Amino acid sequence: MFSFLKKRRREQLRASAFPPEFIPILQSNVPVYRRLPDELRAQLHGHIQVLLAEKHFEGCNGLEITDEVRVTIAGEAALLLLNRETKYYPELLTVLVYPDVFYADVEDNEGHSVSEYKEDRSGESWDMGVIILSWKDAVEHASTGRAGYNVVLHEFAHQLDMENGAMDGIPQLPSRAARDAWHAAFSDAYEAMQRGQRSVVDEYGAEDPSEFFAVVTESFFERSLALKRDHPMLYEVLSSYYCVDPAEWSAPAAAAREALPRAGRRARRPRSPRA
């Protein structure tokens, strides 16, 4: 009964009128939105309505949670849900948003010595129902005009990764054949990156398979033409999983944006913490 009521409520949210004041926010802060086909824009609007209703956004260190903050983050997160059945990040309850990079206490154990220090971060994704984001990083990629760095896509990709019960770089896939194709494409590209081969994919993906999936998701949506050119097998399995082909959305302006140097990471994004 509860599942039926939730499904009905989501249908009503998706069918409700999208606030017109949200459109300029998406046009300004979500670059991919400007080249989405109309049908996918309509889908995106519906998913945003559900995410805004179901997820709690909380400001940290004095950040005020405005419509701009909520709609920007929900808009990026909704991109990963287009054209497919979705549970809307079922384990995620809260998005914590800091004004800028935030700091986490880190403890390193090497041999008999223990060192403690603070490390700056731009995003984290937890399997305890929390995503943490730097607002400055969340909107920086839109203002720089350079594709390939999107902390929101990155952290929400980690949530998708965890839907199969493990953060291992393999999201929930529909069949053995799909898993085999995924493993073949991802293994080749991941191993090449670990060998130091240059790529359109951010080198941070060499940290581990889960980070590779997250940065490849960034490239899939923001550097789609370049990813399809350099990693066609990888692009194909991502297109099958996400049920979209963003290379088809690319206008000349988007191609020029992809050709700019990739934006560098403002803060190290270590392996997303687990409970």
PyMOL commands that set and color helices and strands:
alter all, ss='L'
color gray80, all
select helices_A, chain A and resi 2-15+20-29+31-35+38-54+67-79+135-144+151-164+176-194+203-207+209-222+224-230+232-242+246-249+252-259
alter helices_A, ss='H'
color red, helices_A
select strands_A, chain A and resi 56-59+94-98+102-110+113-121+123-125+130-134
alter strands_A, ss='S'
color yellow, strands_A
deselect
rebuild
show_as cartoon
